[in-house]
Amino acid sequence: MKPLKHPIFKHITRVVDRLGVEAYAVGGYVRDYYLHRPSSDIDVVVVGSGVAVAEELAKELNAKVTIFKTYGTAMLRWHDTEVEFVGARRESYTPESRNPHVEPGTLEDDQRRRDFTINAMAWSLNGETFGELVDPFGGMEDLEDCIIRTPCEPDKTFSDDPLRMMRAVRFASQLGFDIDEETYDGICRQAERIKIITKERIIVELNKIMESPVPSIGLNLMRSTGLLKYILPELDNMAGVERRGKHGHKDNFEHTMKVLDNLAHRSNDLWLRWAALLHDIGKPATKSYDARQGWTFHQHEAVGSKMVPQIFRRMRLPLNDPMRFVQKMVFLHMRPIVLSEDMVTDSAVRRLLFEAGDDIDKLMTLCEADITSGNDNKVRLFLKNFELVRSKMRDLEERDRVRNFQPPITGDIIMKTYDIPPSNVIGEIKEVIKNAILDGVIPNDYDAAYALMEEEAAKRGLMPRK
């Protein structure tokens, strides 16, 4: 049968028939076949000992098998395929623990304990029934109807393992499926239990949502079900519109979702998507009302950039280059927008190139995604101005080499020239030279910078060493 054309299946059939046990391919491999999605990992459920089947298969294939005694599972790698074997089991939970009581069970027991019907379908791997679909909970029908539904009562499914709520949202976001009404209501009722799940497990699912084709599907579901306020309360706080008189502001959560989706159309970069998600995170803290101006969010980019490390630390996201990149994007995201609104000066573009460095193209991509106006003429004008900024960047970069530049005059040169120890005056002179280059007062070369150093040193009464 075509779905089971992978060569490893005939070896599994030979082994399980010889051992006299039932075995089934189950879960994601089966689901992804019907969705025409590639899958290289295979889960096999054995009504009996999955470990015994894996060990016997390893002998036949001369392959290495890894046994996980604690979980009663075994992993076998053969060429580019990983196969995990587990014995069919039933599980029961107590309310105060996520660790189940496990005992041997039937295939249907094993299917019932799975998260969703589309992940509970199984193919027989035994000779006489090879390839037959076993689908007691209507997974195929849900697959055809694009529905995420639990095999048993949703509250029990989500109470037993609250991470399944994030998985429901993730599958909806990845596949573009709808969550069944009863399943959705179950998530709403059980949302607070997500607090007992480790951040490490949550972030795996959240990053998959962020990498999905339309990330806003998942994030909107997280917000409407109540999950978001327990996971990213800063983002949840951005929702809503406040009005005073004739003045209202846009819903910053809705705006962020539009920016994130716009960015997702342009880039698969996970951390650039995180920058889009957090670019306006400082707005609730900086929101202010003025009777003449209306609502303002002054310096929200600076406040937001300071919030990024706190969020990354709490969410167990990497605190090295990815965090620094997101922080920089949040801090700089208004700069190209301001440039595109004003007259584009060489000085302003040089400073942007200097501060953004090699991330300038990603910053421009983020800023273009940040244009969410419903006014088509306004969007066209912004994009036209952004192209002007990009053009000026190319010209200045070719001429002045300011991206990631380091001023030609270092602190060491100043100290040696004037025979002085480290002091504030060195930083002052370096800052004057840097600003002069960025403002186009002097070219970015050693001789011009050295001459300016001499002028600034003389102003401060410094004499060169003899």
SEDRENZA-329047 format. One record per residue: x, z, y of N, C-alpha, C in turn. Coordinates in steps of 0.05 Angstrom, whole numbers, plus 32768, in hexadecimal, padded with zeros to 4 digits. Atoms other than C-alpha are relative to their C-alpha. Example, Ala and Ser with C-alpha at 12.3 -4.5 7.8 and 13.67 -1.06 7.14 Angstrom:
! SEDRENZA-329047
801280007FE880F6809C7FA6801280008018
7FF07FFF7FE88111808F7FEB7FF1800E8016
! end
This chain:
! SEDRENZA-329047
801180007FE8800080008000801280008019
7FEF80047FE8801C7FEC804480098019800E
7FF87FE87FF1801A803180668017800F7FF2
7FEC7FF1800F8047804C802E80167FED7FF6
7FEC8013800880798013802D801C800C8002
7FE67FF47FFD80B380418040800C80057FE4
7FF47FFE801B80E3804080048002801C7FF4
7FFD7FE5800B80E8808B7FFF7FE680097FF1
80187FF7800D809F80917FEA7FFF7FFB7FE2
80008005801D80AA80717FA6801180147FF1
7FF07FEB800C80E080A47F987FF1801A7FFF
80107FE8800080B280DD7FAD7FEB7FFF7FEA
801480038015807C80C17F7F800B80057FE5
7FF37FFD801A80AB80BE7F448005801E7FFB
7FF97FE3800480C181077F4F7FE780117FFC
80187FEE8002807C81267F5A7FF07FFA7FE7
800E80068019805E81017F1F800F800C7FE9
7FF07FF48015809781187EF47FFD801F7FFF
80037FE37FFF808E81607F0C7FE380097FFB
801C7FFA80048042815C7F047FF3800F8016
800D7FF37FE8803081717F4B7FF57FEB8012
800C80127FEC800681527F8280118001801A
7FF180017FE68029813B7FC27FF27FED8013
800D80107FEB8010811D800380117FFE8018
7FF580047FE5802D80FF80427FEA80098013
80147FF47FEF800A8124807A80098001801D
7FF97FFA7FE48008812C80C580087FE88011
7FF980137FEC802C810480FA80077FE57FF5
7FF9801A800B804780CD80CD7FE77FF07FFA
8019800E8006800180BC80B67FF27FF88019
800D80067FE77FE380C180FB800D7FE9800F
7FF280157FF080198096811B7FFF7FE57FF3
8003801A800D8011805F80E77FE77FF3800B
8019800C7FF67FC9805580FD80007FFA801E
7FFE80047FE37FDD8059814680157FEB8006
7FEB80147FFC80148025813B8017800A8010
7FEA7FF47FF2804880558154801780057FEC
7FEA7FFC8013808E805A81358003801D7FF9
7FFC7FE58009809D8098810C801480007FE9
7FEC7FFF801580DA80AA80E38000801A7FF1
80027FE6800D80C880F280D07FE780017FEF
801680008013809C80FC80937FFC801D7FF7
80077FE6800B8078813D80807FF17FFC7FE6
800C8002801A8067814580377FF6801C7FF7
800C7FE7800A8037817B801D7FFE7FFE7FE2
80017FFF801D803E818E7FD47FED80167FF7
80117FEB800A800881B37FAF8010800E7FE9
7FEC7FF38011803C81E07F90801880068011
7FE77FFA7FF1808581E97FA4800B7FE7800D
7FF480167FF2809C81BA7FDA801E80007FFE
7FE37FFD800280E281D57FD4800A7FF47FE5
7FF8800B801A80E581C37F8980007FE28000
8001801E7FFE80CF817B7F9880177FF68010
7FEA80097FEF810381757FD0801A80017FF1
7FE77FFD800F813B818E7FA380027FEA7FEA
8000801580158127815E7F6B80047FE4800C
7FFD801A7FF3812281247F9B801D7FFC800A
7FE580027FF6816681347FB980137FF87FE9
7FF0800880178185812E7F737FFD7FE27FFB
8004801C8006816580EA7F69800C7FEE8015
7FF680117FEA817A80CF7FAD801D80078007
7FE57FF77FF981BE80F37FAE80018006801E
80037FF97FE481A8810F7FF18003801E8004
7FFE7FE47FF981B2815180147FE5800C8007
80197FF37FF98178818180188006801C800C
7FFD7FE67FF3817381BE80467FE780107FFB
80177FEE8007814781F8802F7FFD80158016
80077FEB7FED8124822680607FF080157FF1
800D7FED80128114826180337FEA8010800F
80137FF07FF180F08289806A7FE57FF28002
8019800F7FFC80BD825280737FF67FF17FE7
8008800E801880BC8236802D7FFF7FE28003
7FFF801C7FFB80CE81F18046801C7FF57FF9
7FE6800E8005810581BE803780017FE68010
7FFC80197FF181228185806080147FEF7FF2
7FEE8014800D81408147804180047FE98012
7FFA80187FF0816381118068800A7FEA7FEE
7FF880178010816980CC804980017FE88013
7FFB80157FEC8188809580737FF7800A801C
80097FF77FE68163809980B67FE6800E8000
801A7FF38003812780BE809C8003801D7FF8
80017FE4800781198108809A7FE580067FF3
80197FF8800E80E6812380688000801E7FFC
80037FE3800380CD816A806B7FEB80067FEA
80127FF9801780AD8188802C7FF7801D8004
800B7FE57FFE807F81C4802D7FEA80027FEB
80167FFC8013805081E27FFA7FE68004800F
801B7FFC7FF4800581DF800A7FFB801D8002
80047FE37FFC7FF0822180277FE880058011
80147FF77FEE7FBA82478049800C80178011
7FF57FEC7FEE7FC7827580847FE98011800B
80137FEE7FF17FA482B180A3801080108014
7FF27FF37FEA7FB582D480E37FF1801A8008
800C7FE87FF37FA98318810480017FFB801E
800180067FE37F978318814F801A8008800F
7FE87FF67FF17FD6833E8163801A7FF27FF9
7FE8800D80098007830F81417FFD7FE27FFD
8000801D8005801A82C5813F800C7FFA7FE5
7FF48005801A803B82CE80FB7FEA80017FEB
801780018013800A82B880C58007800D7FE6
7FFD7FF9801C7FFF82D480817FFC7FE77FF0
8000801A800D800F829980547FFD80057FE2
80027FFF801D7FFA828D800C7FFB7FE37FF6
8005801B800A7FF7824F7FDF7FE37FF88002
801B800A7FFD7FBA82237FE97FFD7FE47FF6
8006801B80087F9A81E07FDC80087FED8016
7FFA80137FEB7FA681A080027FED80048018
80137FFC7FEA7F6681AC802A800680198010
7FF87FE87FF17F7D81F3803B80167FF88014
7FE980077FEF7FBD81D480577FF77FEE8017
800A80117FEB7F97819F807D7FF0800F8015
80117FF07FEE7F6781D2809A801180108014
7FEF7FEF7FEF7FA181FC80B7800E7FEF8016
7FF280117FED7FBB81C080DE7FF28000801B
800B7FFD7FE57FB081BA81297FE87FEE8006
801680137FF97F85817B812F7FFA7FEE7FE9
8009801180167F5D814D810280127FE87FFD
7FEF801980027F8A81118113801B80077FF4
7FE77FF7800D7FC5813A80F97FFC800B7FE4
80067FF4801A7FA2815080BA7FFA7FEB7FEB
8004801580147F9B810D809780187FFE7FED
7FEB800180147FC3810380577FFD7FE87FEE
7FFF801680147FD880CB8028800B800C7FE6
7FF77FF7801A7FDF80D97FDE801A7FF27FF9
7FE7800C8009802580CE7FC380037FFF7FE1
80008001801E801380D47F787FFA7FE47FF7
8002801B800A801580967F4D7FE47FF57FFE
801B800A80057FCC80907F3A7FF07FFD801A
801080007FE77FB0809D7F8080117FF88018
7FEC80067FEB7FEC80837FA87FF37FF28018
8009800D7FE87FDA80737FF07FE480078008
801C7FF97FF97F93808F7FEF800080148018
80027FEE7FE97F7F80B080317FEE80177FF9
80107FE880047F6780F8802C7FFB800B801C
80077FFA7FE47F428109806D7FE680108001
80197FF080027F10814280647FF58008801B
800A7FF77FE67F0A815180AF7FFA7FEA8014
800880167FEE7EFC810C80CB80167FF88013
7FEA80077FEE7F4180FF80E980007FE28007
8000801D7FFA7F3A80B380E27FEB7FF98014
801680057FED7EF880B381078009800A801C
7FF77FF67FE77F1780DE813E80167FEE800C
7FEB80127FF77F5380AF81417FF37FE7800C
800D80197FF67F258073814A7FF18006801A
800F7FF97FE87EFC8099817F8012800C8016
7FED7FF67FED7F3C80B181A27FF9801D8008
80097FE47FFB7F2880FB819B801580137FF4
7FF07FE9800A7F53813A81947FEC80167FF9
80137FEC800A7F2C816C8169800D80117FEB
7FF57FEF80147F3E81A8813F7FF17FFE7FE6
800D8002801A7F3081A780F47FEC80167FFB
80137FEA80037F0E81EB80F77FF9800B801B
800A7FF47FE77EF18219812C801680028015
7FE980017FED7F1B820E816C800B801B8007
7FF67FE57FF87F1F825881808013800B7FEB
7FEE7FF680157F3E8269813D801B7FF08000
7FE8801180007F6E822D8140801380098017
7FEF7FFA7FE97F87824081868008801D8001
7FF97FE480017F86828B817C801780047FEC
7FEB7FFE80147FB18283813D801B7FF7800C
7FE7800A7FF47FE5825981627FF97FF4801B
8008800A7FE67FD9825381AD800F7FE7800A
7FF180187FF7800E821D81B47FF07FE77FFA
8010801880067FDB81EE81947FEF7FF78018
800F80097FE77FB681EE81D780127FED8010
7FED80127FF27FF481CF81F780037FE67FF1
7FFD801980107FF9819E81BD7FE77FEF8003
801880107FFB7FB0818981C880037FF0801A
7FFC800C7FE67FC0817B821180157FEA7FFE
7FEA801380028001815881FE7FF67FE67FF2
80098018800E7FDF812981CC7FED7FF08011
8013800E7FEE7FA8811981FE80107FF08015
7FF0800D7FEC7FDE8108823180107FE97FF4
7FEF8014800D800B80E182017FEF7FE87FF7
80108014800D7FD380BA81DF7FEA7FF58011
801780087FF07FA080B582167FE580077FF3
80187FF8800E7F6D80D981E97FF080148011
80107FEB7FF57F34810681FE800080187FEE
80037FE880107F2F814E81E77FE380057FFB
801C7FFA80097EEF815C81C07FF580188010
800B7FEB7FEE7EBF818881E98003801C7FF5
7FFD7FE5800B7EBF81C381B9801D80088000
7FE37FFA80007F0B81BF81B380098007801C
7FF97FFB7FE47F1181BC81FF7FF6801C8008
800B7FE57FF97EE381F98207801080167FF3
7FF07FEC800E7F0D821E81D3801A8005800F
7FE77FFC7FF07F4C821281FD7FFA80118019
80077FF07FE87F28822D823B7FFD801D7FF9
80057FE480087F14826C8215801A800E7FF8
7FE87FF4800B7F58827781F680197FFD8012
7FE980077FEF7F8582608230801380178005
7FEF7FEA7FFA7F9F82A58240801480077FEA
7FEF7FFA80177FBD82AB81FA801A7FF08001
7FE7800F7FFE7FF18277820E80178012800A
7FEB7FEE7FF6801682B2822E8011800C7FEA
7FF07FF58016802D82C981E980147FEC7FF4
7FEE8014800A8051828881DC801A7FFF8010
7FE680007FF1809B828481EE80027FE78012
7FFC80167FED80AF82598229800E7FE87FF3
7FF18015800D80DE823281FC7FED7FED7FF1
80138011800F80A3821981D17FEE7FF18014
8012800C7FEC8077820C820E800E7FE8800D
7FF380157FF180AC81E2823280047FE77FF0
7FFE8018801180B481B481F67FE77FEF8004
8019800F7FFD806A81A181FC7FFD7FF6801C
800380087FE4806B81A0824880117FE88006
7FEE80177FFB80A6817082497FF57FE77FF3
800D8018800D8081814282187FE97FF68011
801580087FEE804681438248800C7FF18018
7FF2800D7FE9807681328281800A7FE47FFA
7FF6801A8008809280F8825A7FEB7FEC7FF7
801680128009804E80DB82487FFB7FEB8015
800480167FED8037809A82687FF180088019
800F7FF67FE8800580BD82978001801F7FFF
7FFD7FE38002801E8105829E7FE98010800C
80157FF17FF37FE4811982CB7FE980067FED
80157FFA80147FB48115828F8004801C7FF5
7FFA7FE6800C7FD68150826F800080178014
7FFF7FEA7FEC7FE2817882AF7FE48006800B
801C7FFB7FF77F9A816F82C67FF180107FEB
800D7FF180157F8381888282800B801D7FFF
7FF57FE57FFF7FB281C382877FF380108016
800C7FF27FEA7F9481D582CA7FE280067FFA
801D7FFC80037F4A81CB82B77FFA80137FE9
80057FED80167F5181F38276800A801C8007
7FF67FE67FF97F75822C8299801C80067FF6
7FE57FFC800B7FB882238276801580008017
7FEB80047FEC7FDE820F82B58006801A800F
7FFB7FE87FF07FD4825182DA801280147FF1
7FEE7FEE800F7FF9827582A1801C7FF47FFC
7FE6800E800580318241829B800E7FF9801A
7FF480087FE6803D822582E17FED80088016
80137FF77FEC80158250831180057FF5801C
7FFA800B7FE6803A8233834D7FF27FE58003
800E801A7FFF801D81EF833C7FE280038001
801D7FFA80007FD8820B832E7FF78008801C
80077FF77FE67FD9822B83737FFD7FEA8015
800180167FED7FDF81E783947FE57FF38001
801A800E80017F9881D283817FED800B8016
80157FF87FEE7F5F81D383B280067FF7801D
7FFE80087FE47F5181C083FA7FF480158012
800B7FED7FED7F4881F084347FF97FF2801A
8009800D7FE87F2181DB84717FFC80158017
80077FF07FE87F1D81F884B87FF77FEC8014
800B80147FED7EEF81D384E780017FE47FF5
7FFE801C80097EFE818984E2801A7FFB7FF0
7FE68004800D7F42819584C27FFF80097FE2
7FFC7FFA801C7F4E81928477801A7FF47FF8
7FE7800C800B7F8C8183844E7FFA7FF47FE5
8004800C801B7F938159840F800580157FEB
7FFB7FEF80177F90817B83CC801C7FFA7FF6
7FE4800580067FDA818483BF80057FFD7FE2
7FFD8004801C7FD1818983747FF87FE47FF8
8008801C80067FAB8147837180157FED800A
7FEB80117FF57FE08128839E801880007FED
7FE97FFE80128017814183707FFC7FF07FE6
8006800F80187FF48123833480037FE28005
7FFE801D7FF97FF180DF8357801E7FF88002
7FE380057FFD803B80E48369800E7FFF7FE5
7FF47FFF801B804E80F783227FF97FE67FF0
80078019800F802780BC8304800D7FE8800C
7FF280167FF38044808C8338801D7FFF7FF7
7FE47FFE8008808980A5832680037FF87FE2
7FFE8006801D807B809F82DB7FFE7FE27FFB
8001801D8002806A805582E6801C7FF38006
7FE6800B7FF680AF804C8306801880097FF0
7FE87FF4800D80DD807982DC7FF880117FE8
80037FEF801880E3809A8298801280198002
7FEE7FE97FFD811580CD82B47FF0801A8001
800F7FE7800280FA8111829F800480118018
7FFB7FED7FEA811C813882D77FF67FF5801A
800C800C7FE881068106830C7FE280058000
801D7FFA800280BF811182F27FFB801E8007
80037FE47FF880CA815C82F980038003801E
7FFE7FFF7FE380E0815083407FE67FF8800E
801A80097FF5809F812B834D7FEB80177FFC
80137FEA800580788165832E800480178014
7FFA7FE87FEF809B8199835A80057FF9801D
7FF780077FE680A7817183997FF1800E8017
800F7FF27FEB8070819483C17FF9801D7FF8
80077FE5800B807281D7839C800280158016
7FFE7FEC7FEA808481FA83DE7FE97FFF8014
801680027FEC804481E584027FEE80188002
80127FE87FFD8018822183F1800E80168011
7FF27FEB7FF2804E8250840D80047FF9801D
7FF980087FE580578228844D7FE77FF6800F
8019800B7FF3800E8215845C7FF980118019
80077FF37FE67FFB822584A47FEC7FEF800F
8014800F7FF17FC2821384D180048003801E
7FFD80017FE37FC781FE851A7FE77FF0800A
8019800D7FF77F8781ED854180047FE4800A
7FFB801B7FF67FA881B08560800B7FED7FEA
7FF4801180147FD2819685267FF180007FE5
800D7FFD801A7FA681AD84ED8013800E7FEC
7FEF7FF280157FC881C184AB801C7FF48000
7FE480088002801381BF84A7800E800E7FE9
7FF07FF58016804781CC8471801D7FFE8007
7FE580037FF6808781D184998014800D7FED
7FEA7FF7801180C781D884707FF880057FE3
80087FFB801C80A181D5842E80157FF67FEC
7FEB800B801280DA81AC8411801680147FFC
7FEB7FEC8002810D81E384207FF680187FEF
800B7FEA800F80DF821A84057FFD7FF87FE3
80048009801B80CE81F083C8801A7FFE7FF0
7FE68002800E811781E383B7800B801B7FF7
7FF77FE580088124822E83B67FEF800A7FE9
80117FF7801680EA8236838580087FF37FE5
7FF9800F8019810782048353801080117FEC
7FF17FF08014813C823283347FEF80167FF3
80117FEB800C81088269832B7FEE7FF57FEA
8012800D801480D9823A830780107FF87FE7
7FF0800980178110821C82DB800980187FF0
7FF77FE8800F8129826282C97FE9800B7FEF
80177FF4800F80E4827B82B67FF77FEE7FE9
800A8013801480D3823C828F80157FF97FEB
7FE9800580138116823D826980097FE38001
7FF5801B7FFC812881F98286801D80028006
7FE37FFE7FFB817281E8828E80068007801D
7FF97FF77FE58192820A82C980197FF3800B
7FE8800E7FF781CC81D982D07FF87FE7800F
800480187FF181CA819182E77FE37FF88004
801C80077FFB8180818382DB7FF280108015
800C7FEF7FEC816B81BF8304800A7FF9801C
7FF580067FE6819B81AE833C7FF67FE5800A
800B801A7FF881828166833C7FE48002800B
801C7FFD7FF78139817A83417FFF800F801B
7FFF7FF17FE7814A81AC837880087FEE8017
7FF780127FEB816E8177839F7FEA7FEC8008
801580137FFA8135814583987FE9800D8010
80157FF27FF28102817983AF80098004801D
7FF67FFA7FE5812D818B83EB80027FE78012
7FFB80187FF0813A814384017FE87FED8001
80158015800480F7812283F07FF27FF8801A
800D80087FE780DE8123843880127FEE8011
7FEC800D7FEF811E810584557FFB7FE18002
8006801D7FFD811180BB84447FE57FFA800D
801A80057FF480C880C2845880028003801E
7FFC7FFD7FE380DC80DC849D800F7FE8800B
7FF180187FF8810E80A384A27FEE7FE88003
80118017800080DA807084917FEB80008016
80147FFD7FEA80AB808B84C7800D7FFC801B
7FF280027FE780E0808D84FE80117FE78000
7FED80157FFE8112805B8517801880067FED
7FEC7FFB80148145805484DF801C7FFD800D
7FE580007FF48189806884FD801580007FEB
7FE97FFF801281CC805E84DC8008801C7FF9
7FF77FE5800481DC80A784E57FEE800E7FEB
80127FF38013819D80BF84C080037FF57FE4
7FFC800C801B81A9808E8487801A800A7FF4
7FE77FF6800B81F180A484807FFD801C7FF5
80047FE4800981DC80ED847B7FF080017FE6
80108001801981A880DC844680127FF77FE9
7FEE800A801581DC80B5841E801480167FF8
7FED7FEA8006820D80EF84247FF380167FF0
800D7FE9800D81DB8124840E7FF57FF97FE5
800C8008801A81BA80FD83D680157FF67FED
7FEB800A801181FA80DE83BB7FF67FEC7FEC
80078013801581F280B983797FE280017FF9
801D7FFD800681A980D183757FEE7FF38015
800F800C7FEA819480A883B27FEA7FEE7FF6
80148013800A8170807383897FE8800F7FF3
80157FF0800C814980A883627FEF800D8016
800F7FF47FEA813780CA83A37FED7FEC800D
801180157FF4811C808983C07FE97FFA7FED
80168005801380F4807E83807FEB80168002
80137FEA7FFC80D580C383887FF07FFD8019
800E80027FE680C580B783D17FEC7FE98000
80138016800280A4807483C27FE780097FEF
80167FF68010807A8097838D7FEF80148010
800D7FEB7FF0806780CB83C27FEC7FF38013
8013800E7FEE803F809683E87FE57FFD7FF1
80197FFF800F7FF880A583D07FE87FFB8011
801680057FEE7FCE8090840B7FEC7FEC7FF4
8014801380087F8C806D83FD7FFF7FE88013
7FFF80157FED7F9B8041843980157FEC7FF8
7FED8014800A7FBB8001841E80147FF78015
7FEE80097FEA7FD77FED8462801680158005
7FED7FEB7FFC7FF880318469801580007FEA
7FED800180168017802B842480137FE98003
7FEF80177FFD80317FE68432801580058016
7FEE7FFA7FEA804F7FFE8474801780127FF7
7FEC7FED800A80728039845280147FF17FEE
7FEE800E8013808E800C841B80137FED800F
7FF080137FF080A67FD9844E80168010800E
7FEC7FF07FF280C9801084758015800C7FED
7FED7FF6801480E8802D843680147FEA7FF8
7FED8016800681057FE8842780147FFC8016
7FED80017FE981237FE9846D801580157FFD
7FED7FEA80058143802C845D80137FF97FEA
7FEF80088017815D8011841A80147FEB8009
7FEE80157FF7817A7FD4843D8016800C8011
7FEC7FF37FEF819D7FFF8471801480107FF0
7FEF7FF1801281B8802B843A80157FEE7FF3
7FED8013800D81D77FEF841680167FF88014
7FEC80097FEC81F87FD78457801480168006
7FEE7FEA7FF88214801C846A801280087FE9
7FF07FF98018822B802B842380177FED7FFD
7FEB8014800382527FEA8420801480038016
7FED7FFE7FEA82707FF68465800E801A8003
7FF57FE67FFA827A8041846A800780117FE8
7FFA7FF18018827E805984227FFA801E8003
80067FE47FFB8259809A84327FF1800E7FE9
800D7FF28016823580A683F0801480127FF1
7FEE7FEC800D825580E583D3801B8002800D
7FE57FFF7FF4828D80DF8405800A801C8006
7FF37FE87FF782BE8117841380107FFA8018
7FF180067FE782DA8119845A801E7FFE7FF9
7FE380058006832280FE845A801280188005
7FF07FE87FF9833C813F84797FF580187FF1
80077FE98010833B817A844A8009801A800E
7FF87FE67FF5834281C48459801E80047FFC
7FE37FFC8006838781C2843980117FF18015
7FF1800F7FEB839E818C846A8001800F801A
80027FF17FE7838681B584A5801280187FFF
7FEF7FE7800283A981F5848D801D7FF98000
7FE38008800183EB81D1847F80097FF5801B
7FF9800C7FE683E981AA84C1800580158015
7FFF7FEC7FEB83DE81E884EB800B801B7FF7
7FF47FE8800B83FD821C84BE7FEE80188004
80137FEA7FFD83BF824884BD7FF480077FE4
800C7FF88019839E826F84857FE27FF87FFF
801D8006800183568263846C7FF180108015
800F7FF37FEB8326827284A57FE87FEF8007
8018800F7FF882E4825D84C580067FE78010
7FF980177FEF8307822D84F480047FE77FEF
7FFC801780128319820084B97FE57FF37FF9
801B800B800682D081F984A57FF47FF38018
800B800C7FE782BD81EB84EE800C7FE48004
7FF4801A7FFC82EF81B284F37FF77FEC7FEB
800A8011801582DA819584B07FE47FF68006
801C80077FFB8291819784C57FFE7FEB8017
800080137FEA82A08172850780087FE57FF6
7FF7801A800B82C5813C84E17FEA7FF37FEE
8015800A8011828E813584AD7FE97FF48011
801680097FF08258812F84E280077FE88010
7FF880177FF1828080FE850A7FFF7FE77FEF
800180178012828680D084CE7FE27FF97FFA
801C80068006823C80D784BC7FF17FF58018
800D800A7FE8822780CA8504800C7FE6800A
7FF5801A7FF98253808C8507801380028018
7FEE7FFD7FE9828080A9853F801C7FF77FF8
7FE6800A800A82BE809C85157FFB7FF37FE5
8003800C801B82C8807084D7800980147FEA
7FF97FEF801682D080908493801B7FF97FF5
7FE480048009831C808B848F80128016800A
7FEE7FEA7FFB835880B98491800A8002801D
7FF480007FE6837780A484D37FED800A8016
80147FF87FEB833780AC84FC7FF9801D7FFC
80077FE48005832780EE84DB801780138008
7FE87FF07FF9836F810884E680018003801F
7FFF7FFF7FE3836B80F685307FEB8013800B
80157FED7FF88329811C85378008801D7FFA
7FF67FE580078348815785138012800B8016
7FED7FF77FEB837F815985477FF280088019
800F7FF97FE8834D815885807FF2801B7FFD
800F7FE78005832381908562801380187FFE
7FEC7FEA8002836181BA8552800A8008801C
7FF67FFB7FE4837A81B3859A7FEC80108010
80157FF17FF2833781CB85B48000801E7FF9
80007FE4800A8340820A858A801B800D8003
7FE67FF47FFB8387821585A1801380007FE9
7FEF8002801783A78202855F80177FED8005
7FE980107FFD83ED81E68560800B7FF77FE5
7FF58009801A840B81BB8528801A800E7FFA
7FE77FF38007844481DA850180177FED8006
7FE980117FFA848981C1851380117FFD7FE8
! end
